Amino acid sequence: QVQLVESGGGLVQPGGSLRLSCAASGSIFGLSAMDWYRQALGKERELVARLTRVGATSYTDSVKGRFTISRDYEKNTVYLQMRSLKPDDTAVYYCAFHTATSPAPYWGQGTQVTVSS
């Protein structure tokens, strides 16, 4: 059974940085992409960043140039480095793994990021 565990969230002042981690355990076959999503209070969940198995990355416009998604293959962990954080970045952040063997992505439990002075 695949499990994803996020960590690294917290309270940070505007302009600050955080690095989120998503550690995967279990047998993962046919991994095709790893995503970071976020959901702010009262809003729909949105895709923030994606890293494909071949290393291609993509970002939603509001975080381009500020967030970086990366992966540690040995640790089976995906990261989201967040810089120049803004209050609008406040949300619960989730990681998701897409595989060819599962019709639905695997999700983590989420980690809260709050950007406030």
ZIHU-V539431 format. One record per backbone hydrogen bond with DSSP energy under -0.5 kcal/mol. NH is the residue of the N-H (numbers start at 1). CO is the residue of the C=O. If there is no record, write none. Layout:
NH_CO ; NH_CO
This chain:
3_25 ; 4_107 ; 5_23 ; 7_21 ; 10_112 ; 12_114 ; 15_85 ; 16_13 ; 18_82 ; 20_80 ; 21_7 ; 22_78 ; 23_5 ; 24_76 ; 25_3 ; 28_26 ; 29_27 ; 32_98 ; 33_98 ; 34_51 ; 35_96 ; 36_49 ; 37_94 ; 38_46 ; 39_92 ; 43_40 ; 46_38 ; 48_36 ; 49_36 ; 50_58 ; 51_34 ; 52_56 ; 53_32 ; 55_52 ; 58_50 ; 60_48 ; 63_60 ; 64_60 ; 64_61 ; 66_63 ; 67_63 ; 68_81 ; 70_79 ; 72_77 ; 73_71 ; 76_72 ; 77_72 ; 78_22 ; 79_70 ; 80_20 ; 81_68 ; 82_18 ; 82_80 ; 83_66 ; 84_15 ; 85_16 ; 89_86 ; 90_87 ; 91_113 ; 92_39 ; 93_91 ; 93_111 ; 94_37 ; 96_35 ; 97_106 ; 98_33 ; 100_30 ; 101_29 ; 102_99 ; 106_97 ; 108_95 ; 109_4 ; 111_93 ; 113_91 ; 114_10 ; 116_12 ; 116_114
